[in-house]
Amino acid sequence: MSSTVNFPNFQGKHDEEPLVTPEQYLEYMKSIGKFPTIRPPEGVILCYSPRLLSHALNSHKMSKADGCLSKMNLLDETGGRVGIIGNFGIGSPVAVVILEELIAFGVKKFISIGTAGGLQDDIEVGDIVVCDTAIRDEGTSHHYIPSSKYAHASKLLTENLQRSLRESGHSFRVGASWTIDSIYRETITEARHYKDEGVLTVDMEASAIFSVAAYRGVEVGAMFTISDSLASLKWEPNFHSHPTKNGLETLYRVAVRSLSAEA
């Protein structure tokens, strides 16, 4: 006898009030003297690569945030209107925690930049992909909005990223990503299925942060550079290659340009 499992387990949870909110967490930080003294930046770059974060810190003069947001730095050239935050790990759950706290702090625009695996034969290591849609194959997003196949990036930010890439002379692709945060359970059957569907990449955060943005009423865009390929249905890693490094640095420059224009 089989039974259907609904996710989340508790039906109707989307209409229920949360037990703990990010605003409560920030109030607690204030009570112990760890609330940030800076004003909220207008836009923040979410950076998953420690190597890219080091590059960013070395290539721009920045001011470090304080308190519970000490992992964030503000670009001095933007007057503190644009920040970058990293060294918080990878995967949907941690990305969403960071996003929630920054939204509660007052940030309204986010650009997520990182690596992704390529699912198509004509996508090469170092290529740039703007993610406009993500398949929700992680668990976090389903606790924010009712389950569906896709989550979507901010249309405005996605258009701005494409414009910034074109103006910078970079070629890129736009399309869907398969978001799954259990990397050692990405199966050959799934990869073949999504490749045949025309999905461009596989990543670990996009669908979750898109869903939170929809729930909270903020804007999130996402870009990847290709660091490994699953297109042959065999794993071909190139995380430490020069094309991957150059692609990440391009993402950073474009994200700064895009948010600076927005801010």
VEXDOGU-948241 format. One record per residue (C-alpha): residue number from 1; x, y, z. Coordinates in pm, 1 decimal. Example, Ala and Ser with C-alpha at 12.3 -4.5 7.8 and 13.67 -1.06 7.14 Angstrom:
VEXDOGU-948241
ATOM|resi|X|Y|Z
ATOM|1|1230.0|-450.0|780.0
ATOM|2|1367.0|-106.0|714.0
***
This chain:
VEXDOGU-948241
ATOM|resi|X|Y|Z
ATOM|1|0.0|0.0|0.0
ATOM|2|149.5|334.1|-104.2
ATOM|3|80.8|676.2|37.3
ATOM|4|139.6|1025.9|-92.6
ATOM|5|383.6|1241.5|100.8
ATOM|6|306.2|1611.6|92.1
ATOM|7|585.2|1861.6|139.8
ATOM|8|606.5|2040.8|375.0
ATOM|9|472.3|1772.6|608.8
ATOM|10|232.0|2010.3|785.5
ATOM|11|-49.3|2104.4|549.7
ATOM|12|-144.1|2470.4|549.0
ATOM|13|182.5|2589.7|702.5
ATOM|14|214.2|2872.9|448.7
ATOM|15|-78.1|3044.9|622.0
ATOM|16|73.1|3004.5|969.4
ATOM|17|281.3|3256.2|1165.2
ATOM|18|651.2|3171.3|1221.5
ATOM|19|776.1|3090.9|1568.9
ATOM|20|1096.7|3291.6|1516.7
ATOM|21|1147.1|3577.9|1271.1
ATOM|22|1465.7|3737.8|1136.9
ATOM|23|1348.4|4063.9|1293.5
ATOM|24|1346.8|3893.9|1634.0
ATOM|25|1699.9|3770.1|1573.6
ATOM|26|1818.8|4122.8|1492.4
ATOM|27|1645.9|4253.4|1804.8
ATOM|28|1832.7|3992.7|2006.9
ATOM|29|2160.3|4101.9|1845.3
ATOM|30|2075.1|4460.7|1940.9
ATOM|31|2013.4|4355.0|2301.9
ATOM|32|2365.1|4208.5|2328.6
ATOM|33|2536.5|4497.0|2147.0
ATOM|34|2594.1|4320.0|1814.5
ATOM|35|2348.7|4508.3|1594.4
ATOM|36|2524.6|4669.0|1295.1
ATOM|37|2593.2|5041.9|1322.6
ATOM|38|2605.1|5090.5|943.9
ATOM|39|2306.1|5193.6|738.5
ATOM|40|2164.5|4914.2|518.0
ATOM|41|2319.6|4902.3|170.3
ATOM|42|2074.7|4924.2|-116.8
ATOM|43|2213.8|4612.5|-284.2
ATOM|44|2424.4|4315.7|-176.5
ATOM|45|2623.9|4058.1|-372.7
ATOM|46|2601.2|3703.2|-235.2
ATOM|47|2939.8|3539.1|-296.6
ATOM|48|2990.2|3165.7|-240.9
ATOM|49|3354.0|3141.3|-351.3
ATOM|50|3622.3|3225.0|-89.6
ATOM|51|3870.8|3278.1|-373.3
ATOM|52|3641.8|3529.2|-543.7
ATOM|53|3576.5|3710.8|-217.1
ATOM|54|3952.6|3750.7|-166.2
ATOM|55|3979.4|3891.2|-518.2
ATOM|56|3697.1|4136.6|-448.7
ATOM|57|3855.5|4255.8|-124.4
ATOM|58|4187.3|4305.9|-299.7
ATOM|59|4046.8|4488.9|-601.4
ATOM|60|3820.1|4740.1|-425.1
ATOM|61|3858.5|4956.6|-118.9
ATOM|62|3596.1|4840.3|126.2
ATOM|63|3467.8|4906.5|475.7
ATOM|64|3388.1|4605.1|692.2
ATOM|65|3044.3|4586.6|847.3
ATOM|66|3020.7|4521.8|1219.1
ATOM|67|2802.9|4330.1|1462.6
ATOM|68|2617.1|4026.2|1336.6
ATOM|69|2681.5|4128.9|973.2
ATOM|70|3060.7|4127.4|1007.3
ATOM|71|3092.9|3893.6|708.4
ATOM|72|2974.4|4179.5|484.8
ATOM|73|3192.0|4450.7|331.4
ATOM|74|3072.5|4775.8|171.7
ATOM|75|3230.6|4916.1|-142.5
ATOM|76|3365.2|5261.5|-58.9
ATOM|77|3333.0|5377.5|-420.0
ATOM|78|2955.3|5339.4|-393.9
ATOM|79|2933.8|5531.0|-68.2
ATOM|80|2832.2|5212.8|109.9
ATOM|81|2529.4|5158.5|-112.2
ATOM|82|2660.7|4823.5|-244.0
ATOM|83|2793.5|4541.6|-26.7
ATOM|84|2936.9|4194.6|-73.0
ATOM|85|2899.9|3908.1|171.2
ATOM|86|3075.4|3571.0|164.7
ATOM|87|3251.4|3300.9|364.6
ATOM|88|2916.4|3173.8|492.5
ATOM|89|2917.1|2837.8|314.8
ATOM|90|2714.7|2692.9|28.1
ATOM|91|2367.7|2547.6|-20.8
ATOM|92|2011.8|2670.2|4.5
ATOM|93|1961.1|2664.2|385.0
ATOM|94|2260.1|2884.7|469.5
ATOM|95|2200.8|3118.9|173.6
ATOM|96|1841.8|3170.4|286.4
ATOM|97|1944.8|3247.5|646.0
ATOM|98|2185.1|3516.0|521.0
ATOM|99|1923.3|3651.5|281.2
ATOM|100|1654.6|3666.3|550.0
ATOM|101|1875.4|3858.5|792.4
ATOM|102|1984.3|4107.4|527.7
ATOM|103|1623.4|4163.3|420.6
ATOM|104|1522.8|4221.6|782.3
ATOM|105|1811.3|4468.6|807.9
ATOM|106|1665.3|4663.4|516.4
ATOM|107|1839.1|4542.0|197.7
ATOM|108|1607.5|4528.1|-104.3
ATOM|109|1823.7|4403.8|-395.0
ATOM|110|2055.0|4103.4|-422.6
ATOM|111|2271.6|3944.1|-689.5
ATOM|112|2388.0|3588.8|-630.0
ATOM|113|2712.6|3491.3|-805.1
ATOM|114|2891.7|3157.6|-807.9
ATOM|115|2977.9|2845.2|-1000.0
ATOM|116|2745.1|2589.6|-1153.7
ATOM|117|2769.0|2262.9|-1341.2
ATOM|118|2692.9|2267.8|-1711.8
ATOM|119|2422.1|2034.6|-1843.5
ATOM|120|2446.0|2113.5|-2215.2
ATOM|121|2717.3|2002.0|-2458.1
ATOM|122|2765.2|2353.2|-2597.1
ATOM|123|2832.2|2514.3|-2257.3
ATOM|124|3200.8|2525.8|-2167.9
ATOM|125|3398.3|2587.2|-1850.4
ATOM|126|3418.6|2961.9|-1784.0
ATOM|127|3101.0|3043.5|-1977.6
ATOM|128|2857.3|3289.2|-1818.0
ATOM|129|2494.5|3197.7|-1752.8
ATOM|130|2225.4|3434.2|-1628.1
ATOM|131|1968.7|3227.3|-1440.9
ATOM|132|1611.2|3348.0|-1493.4
ATOM|133|1431.5|3033.4|-1373.6
ATOM|134|1522.2|2757.9|-1128.3
ATOM|135|1378.4|2410.9|-1072.6
ATOM|136|1289.2|2368.4|-704.8
ATOM|137|1461.4|2040.5|-621.1
ATOM|138|1577.8|2159.1|-277.3
ATOM|139|1372.9|2158.7|41.4
ATOM|140|1404.4|2511.4|176.5
ATOM|141|1191.5|2695.8|-79.2
ATOM|142|887.6|2476.1|-16.7
ATOM|143|857.1|2613.2|337.6
ATOM|144|816.0|2967.3|197.0
ATOM|145|575.7|2937.3|-93.2
ATOM|146|352.2|2650.6|-211.5
ATOM|147|531.7|2378.6|-402.5
ATOM|148|568.1|2418.8|-777.8
ATOM|149|826.6|2314.3|-1032.8
ATOM|150|987.3|2655.7|-1085.4
ATOM|151|1097.8|2967.9|-902.0
ATOM|152|1180.6|3284.3|-1092.0
ATOM|153|1442.3|3556.2|-1062.6
ATOM|154|1354.4|3925.0|-1052.5
ATOM|155|1269.3|4028.7|-1406.5
ATOM|156|1417.9|4376.7|-1360.9
ATOM|157|1747.3|4259.7|-1212.0
ATOM|158|1778.4|3984.7|-1473.1
ATOM|159|1734.8|4240.0|-1751.3
ATOM|160|1990.9|4469.9|-1587.0
ATOM|161|2244.1|4187.8|-1560.7
ATOM|162|2203.8|4107.8|-1929.3
ATOM|163|2245.9|4473.0|-2019.7
ATOM|164|2560.1|4504.3|-1805.9
ATOM|165|2707.6|4191.3|-1964.7
ATOM|166|2635.6|4318.1|-2316.0
ATOM|167|2780.7|4661.8|-2240.3
ATOM|168|3093.0|4494.5|-2100.2
ATOM|169|3133.3|4288.8|-2418.2
ATOM|170|3075.2|3948.7|-2257.9
ATOM|171|2888.9|3664.6|-2424.1
ATOM|172|2641.3|3477.0|-2207.1
ATOM|173|2342.8|3245.9|-2200.9
ATOM|174|2009.4|3296.7|-2025.8
ATOM|175|1801.6|3008.5|-1898.1
ATOM|176|1695.9|2764.4|-1631.4
ATOM|177|1898.8|2590.6|-1363.0
ATOM|178|1825.9|2272.5|-1170.3
ATOM|179|1870.4|2361.7|-801.7
ATOM|180|1952.5|2067.5|-577.9
ATOM|181|2147.1|2091.2|-252.8
ATOM|182|2240.5|1726.7|-212.7
ATOM|183|2532.2|1718.3|-453.2
ATOM|184|2619.6|1354.0|-394.8
ATOM|185|2267.7|1245.3|-489.2
ATOM|186|2249.2|1407.8|-829.9
ATOM|187|2168.3|1100.9|-1038.3
ATOM|188|2252.1|1019.8|-1397.8
ATOM|189|1882.2|977.2|-1476.0
ATOM|190|1802.4|1324.3|-1341.8
ATOM|191|2090.4|1487.1|-1527.1
ATOM|192|1981.6|1322.6|-1852.2
ATOM|193|1620.8|1433.2|-1794.0
ATOM|194|1705.7|1797.7|-1730.1
ATOM|195|1956.3|1804.6|-2014.4
ATOM|196|1683.3|1681.1|-2250.1
ATOM|197|1453.3|1950.8|-2107.9
ATOM|198|1703.7|2216.4|-2212.2
ATOM|199|1804.8|2315.3|-1859.8
ATOM|200|2142.4|2488.0|-1877.8
ATOM|201|2298.5|2432.7|-1535.0
ATOM|202|2281.4|2266.1|-1195.9
ATOM|203|2334.4|2476.6|-881.8
ATOM|204|2264.4|2470.3|-507.5
ATOM|205|2086.3|2796.0|-415.8
ATOM|206|1892.5|2970.3|-693.5
ATOM|207|1542.1|2830.9|-648.2
ATOM|208|1552.5|2886.6|-272.4
ATOM|209|1665.0|3248.7|-284.9
ATOM|210|1421.0|3324.4|-568.4
ATOM|211|1138.1|3183.2|-355.1
ATOM|212|1237.6|3381.8|-46.6
ATOM|213|1256.9|3697.9|-258.7
ATOM|214|904.4|3634.7|-385.0
ATOM|215|782.5|3573.6|-29.8
ATOM|216|953.5|3881.4|115.4
ATOM|217|889.3|4118.2|-175.7
ATOM|218|1253.0|4191.5|-265.0
ATOM|219|1455.3|4148.8|-584.5
ATOM|220|1709.0|3872.6|-648.2
ATOM|221|1908.4|3797.2|-961.5
ATOM|222|2161.9|3518.5|-1019.0
ATOM|223|2458.8|3452.3|-1246.1
ATOM|224|2692.5|3155.1|-1274.0
ATOM|225|3017.2|3067.5|-1438.5
ATOM|226|3060.0|2705.7|-1541.9
ATOM|227|3309.8|2519.4|-1322.3
ATOM|228|3230.0|2158.8|-1411.6
ATOM|229|3027.7|1964.3|-1662.9
ATOM|230|2768.6|1688.7|-1634.6
ATOM|231|2668.5|1709.4|-2000.8
ATOM|232|2837.3|1379.7|-2091.2
ATOM|233|2665.6|1219.1|-1790.0
ATOM|234|3009.4|1191.3|-1633.5
ATOM|235|3148.6|1446.8|-1390.4
ATOM|236|3420.3|1665.5|-1538.9
ATOM|237|3548.7|1908.6|-1269.0
ATOM|238|3743.4|2225.3|-1348.6
ATOM|239|3687.5|2433.3|-1034.7
ATOM|240|4044.0|2563.5|-1017.1
ATOM|241|4097.1|2635.1|-1386.6
ATOM|242|4178.6|2979.3|-1526.7
ATOM|243|3849.6|2996.3|-1723.3
ATOM|244|3655.1|2936.3|-1399.5
ATOM|245|3859.8|3199.6|-1214.6
ATOM|246|3814.5|3451.5|-1496.6
ATOM|247|3443.2|3376.0|-1515.7
ATOM|248|3395.5|3438.8|-1144.1
ATOM|249|3581.5|3769.4|-1164.2
ATOM|250|3360.5|3871.8|-1457.1
ATOM|251|3049.6|3792.1|-1252.0
ATOM|252|3177.4|4012.2|-971.1
ATOM|253|3251.7|4311.0|-1196.2
ATOM|254|2913.8|4284.0|-1366.2
ATOM|255|2729.7|4249.4|-1034.4
ATOM|256|2901.1|4562.0|-897.1
ATOM|257|2820.5|4752.7|-1214.6
ATOM|258|2459.0|4639.0|-1212.5
ATOM|259|2391.6|4719.4|-848.1
ATOM|260|2579.4|5050.4|-870.1
ATOM|261|2350.2|5153.7|-1154.8
ATOM|262|2049.9|5041.5|-951.4
ATOM|263|2160.6|5202.5|-624.3
***
